[in-house]
Amino acid sequence: MILNVSGRTDIVAFYTPWFLNRLKDGFIDVRNPFYPKNVSRIYFEDVDLILFCTKNPIPIIPYLKDIDKKIVFHITLTPYKKDIEPFVPPKGDIIEAIKKISNIIGSENVYVRYDPILLNDRYNIDYHIKAFDSMTKKLNGYVKHIIVSFIDEYKNVKKNEKILKLKKLSKGDYKKIGINFSKSAKENNMTVQTCSEEENLSEYGFIKEDCMSAQQAFKLTGKTDFKKWASRNNKNCNCVAMVDIGAYNTCKHFCRYCYANFDEDKVNINYKNHNPESSLLIGEILSDDVITRRK
């Protein structure tokens, strides 16, 4: 089993003490987001690999050497300011954190996600090209892989359209990104790829790869029996299946483009209902919950 920590929220940034408690106790309970009375119980003895997805890896760095599992990081590093990412820490701090993680688990296990790319008057093509080049220069020797995605029209994106003021990417925009990002990545000893995008930019030097391919999963775990992730929303995704332990509407970064948050009031309520000692990320196990071990 590959544990995704997490695509639904930033567990590392806001809930690291809870995660460490779950490691200590040996299991995690996860509510089904569509059928809340159904709870999956995941034992760490069944986990082959942990994929940490985060915008702020700083809280977990002191504990990485104590985690007795294979680890991969996907760290989102974008060039946006507080108008788009109100509560993400300064990007210079994140870059230094990436370097520390790379030194602990190896550069081949640290992926940076330049995700999502959005365009407006402030964040135009030239801005992104300069930001991406600066990022790759600073991370040369610490990161080998960059994953790029483009913004989608999630509920939160539509709600924040007056803040985002998005401009649609043209074919010329994609070409400029493809040529310039490929050049910067190559000069700084990195690969660059898209993430489940129709515009994969391979004609400009981007590699064709998945975020967690069957080949990568085998290399990390020695296993070949991982199922393909059955994405209902993205036919271009060929990643192996992962088990997400997060919950929607629980991330306090409040990024204006987020797909996992769509109700800030609900986020604040959920955060208040978080107990670091609970087996669930939010709330407690109830008497009528149906708990099933997941393997």
C-alpha positions in Angstrom: 0.0 0.0 0.0 1.1 3.5 -0.8 -0.1 6.1 1.7 -0.9 9.6 0.4 -0.3 12.2 3.1 -2.3 13.9 1.6 -4.0 15.2 -1.5 -7.1 16.3 0.5 -5.3 18.5 2.9 -1.9 19.5 4.1 -1.3 17.1 6.9 2.4 17.8 7.2 1.8 21.6 7.6 -1.0 21.5 10.1 -1.4 18.0 11.5 2.1 16.6 12.0 1.6 15.8 15.7 -1.5 13.8 14.9 0.4 11.9 12.2 3.2 11.1 14.5 0.7 9.8 17.1 -0.8 7.6 14.5 2.6 6.2 13.6 3.2 5.5 17.3 -0.1 3.7 17.7 0.3 1.7 14.5 -2.9 2.6 12.6 -5.0 5.4 11.1 -8.7 5.7 10.7 -10.1 7.5 7.6 -13.7 8.4 6.9 -15.0 7.8 3.4 -15.7 11.4 2.1 -18.8 10.2 0.3 -20.1 7.7 2.8 -19.0 9.1 6.2 -20.2 6.2 8.4 -17.7 3.9 6.5 -14.3 4.1 8.1 -11.1 2.5 6.7 -8.6 1.3 9.3 -5.1 1.3 7.9 -2.3 -0.4 9.7 1.2 0.8 9.1 2.4 -2.8 8.8 0.5 -2.9 5.5 2.2 0.3 4.2 5.0 0.0 1.7 5.6 3.7 1.0 4.6 7.1 2.3 4.1 10.0 -0.2 4.1 13.3 1.7 2.3 16.0 -0.3 2.7 19.5 1.2 3.3 23.2 0.8 5.2 23.4 4.1 7.3 20.4 5.0 9.1 22.2 7.9 7.1 20.7 10.8 8.0 17.1 10.0 11.7 17.5 9.2 13.0 16.7 12.7 11.1 13.4 12.7 12.0 12.0 9.2 14.8 9.8 10.4 12.5 8.1 12.9 9.9 7.1 10.2 10.7 3.5 9.4 9.1 3.5 5.9 10.2 4.4 2.4 9.4 8.1 1.9 8.9 10.3 -1.1 8.0 14.1 -0.9 6.0 16.1 -3.4 6.5 19.7 -2.3 4.4 22.4 -3.9 6.5 25.5 -4.6 4.8 28.3 -6.5 5.8 31.9 -7.0 2.5 33.4 -5.8 2.2 36.1 -3.1 -0.3 36.5 -0.2 -3.1 37.5 -2.6 -3.2 34.0 -3.9 -1.7 31.9 -1.1 -2.5 33.9 2.1 -1.0 31.6 4.7 1.8 29.7 2.9 5.2 30.4 4.6 7.9 32.5 2.8 9.1 30.6 -0.2 12.8 31.0 0.8 12.0 29.1 4.0 10.4 26.3 1.9 13.5 26.2 -0.4 15.8 25.7 2.6 13.4 23.0 4.0 13.6 21.2 0.6 17.4 21.2 0.8 17.3 19.7 4.3 14.9 17.0 3.2 17.0 16.2 0.2 20.0 15.7 2.4 18.0 13.3 4.6 16.2 11.1 2.1 18.1 11.8 -1.2 17.4 14.1 -4.1 15.8 11.3 -6.1 13.0 11.1 -3.6 12.1 14.8 -3.6 9.8 16.2 -6.3 8.9 19.8 -6.5 5.4 20.6 -7.9 5.2 23.9 -9.7 1.4 23.6 -9.4 -0.8 25.2 -10.6 0.3 27.6 -13.2 -2.3 30.4 -13.5 -2.1 33.6 -15.6 -3.4 37.1 -14.8 -2.0 40.6 -15.1 0.4 40.2 -12.1 1.4 36.6 -12.8 2.1 36.6 -16.5 4.2 34.3 -18.7 7.4 36.3 -18.2 6.9 36.3 -14.4 6.5 32.5 -14.4 9.6 32.0 -16.6 11.8 34.1 -14.3 10.3 32.4 -11.2 10.8 28.9 -12.5 14.4 29.7 -13.6 15.2 31.2 -10.2 13.7 28.2 -8.4 15.7 25.6 -10.4 19.0 27.5 -9.9 18.4 27.5 -6.1 17.5 23.8 -6.0 20.2 22.5 -8.3 21.8 19.5 -6.7 18.9 19.0 -4.2 16.0 18.2 -6.6 16.0 16.1 -9.7 12.3 16.2 -10.8 9.8 19.1 -11.3 6.1 18.4 -11.9 4.0 21.1 -13.6 0.2 21.5 -13.7 -2.2 24.1 -14.9 -5.1 25.6 -13.1 -8.5 23.9 -13.4 -12.0 25.4 -12.8 -12.7 23.9 -9.3 -15.5 25.3 -7.2 -13.0 27.4 -5.2 -11.5 28.8 -8.4 -15.0 30.0 -9.5 -15.7 31.4 -6.1 -12.5 33.4 -6.1 -12.6 34.6 -9.8 -12.6 38.3 -8.8 -9.3 37.7 -6.9 -7.7 35.4 -9.4 -8.7 37.3 -12.6 -7.6 34.5 -14.7 -6.5 34.7 -18.3 -6.7 31.6 -20.5 -3.4 30.1 -21.7 -2.9 30.3 -25.4 -1.0 27.9 -27.6 1.8 30.5 -27.6 1.8 30.5 -23.8 2.2 26.8 -23.6 5.0 26.9 -26.1 6.9 29.6 -24.1 6.5 27.6 -20.9 7.6 24.4 -22.6 10.7 25.9 -24.1 11.8 28.0 -21.2 11.0 25.5 -18.4 12.8 22.7 -20.3 15.8 24.9 -20.7 16.0 25.9 -17.0 15.4 22.3 -15.8 18.1 20.9 -18.1 20.7 23.6 -17.1 20.1 22.7 -13.5 20.2 18.9 -13.8 16.5 18.3 -13.5 13.7 16.7 -15.5 10.4 18.5 -15.9 7.0 17.0 -16.7 3.3 17.8 -16.6 0.9 16.2 -14.3 -2.1 14.5 -16.1 -2.4 17.4 -18.6 -3.7 17.4 -22.1 -0.9 19.8 -23.0 2.0 17.6 -21.9 4.6 19.9 -23.5 6.7 16.8 -24.5 7.4 18.5 -27.9 9.4 21.1 -26.0 11.5 18.8 -23.9 9.2 17.8 -21.0 9.4 14.1 -20.2 6.3 11.8 -20.3 5.9 10.4 -16.8 3.3 10.0 -14.1 3.4 11.4 -10.5 3.7 7.9 -9.1 4.3 5.5 -12.0 4.3 1.7 -11.7 8.0 1.7 -12.5 8.7 4.2 -9.7 6.5 2.2 -7.2 8.4 -1.0 -8.1 11.8 0.8 -7.7 10.8 2.0 -4.2 9.0 -1.0 -2.9 10.0 -4.0 -5.0 6.3 -4.7 -5.6 4.4 -4.9 -8.9 0.8 -5.5 -7.7 -0.3 -1.9 -7.4 -3.5 -1.1 -9.1 -3.9 1.8 -11.4 -5.6 4.9 -9.8 -9.1 5.0 -11.1 -9.5 8.7 -11.6 -13.1 9.8 -12.2 -12.0 13.3 -13.2 -8.9 12.9 -15.2 -8.6 10.4 -18.0 -4.9 11.3 -18.5 -3.8 10.0 -15.1 -1.9 6.7 -15.1 -0.6 6.8 -11.5 -0.7 3.8 -9.3 -3.4 3.7 -6.7 -2.7 5.4 -3.4 -4.7 5.6 -0.1 -5.4 9.2 0.9 -5.7 9.6 4.7 -6.8 13.3 4.6 -10.1 15.0 4.7 -11.5 17.8 2.6 -12.1 21.3 3.9 -9.4 21.1 6.6 -6.4 23.0 5.1 -5.6 26.3 6.7 -3.4 27.6 3.8 -6.6 28.9 2.2 -5.1 29.1 -1.3 -7.5 30.8 -3.7 -7.2 28.0 -6.3 -7.5 25.0 -4.0 -9.6 22.0 -5.1 -9.7 20.4 -1.6 -11.2 23.5 0.2 -14.4 25.0 -0.9 -15.9 26.3 2.4 -13.6 28.4 4.6 -16.2 28.4 7.5 -16.2 24.6 7.3 -12.4 24.5 7.4 -12.4 26.5 10.6 -15.0 24.3 12.2 -13.2 21.1 11.2 -9.9 22.5 12.5 -11.5 23.1 15.9 -12.8 19.5 15.9 -9.3 18.1 15.3 -7.9 16.1 18.2 -4.2 15.1 17.9 -5.0 12.0 20.0 -7.9 10.8 17.9 -7.5 8.0 15.3 -9.4 10.2 12.9 -8.0 13.5 11.5 -11.3 15.2 12.3 -13.6 14.2 15.1 -13.8 10.9 16.9 -15.0 7.3 16.1 -18.7 7.0 16.8 -20.7 4.0 18.0 -22.4 3.4 14.7 -19.3 3.8 12.5 -18.5 0.7 10.4 -14.8 0.1 10.5 -13.1 -2.1 7.9 -9.4 -2.9 7.7 -7.9 -1.7 4.4 -5.1 -3.6 2.8 
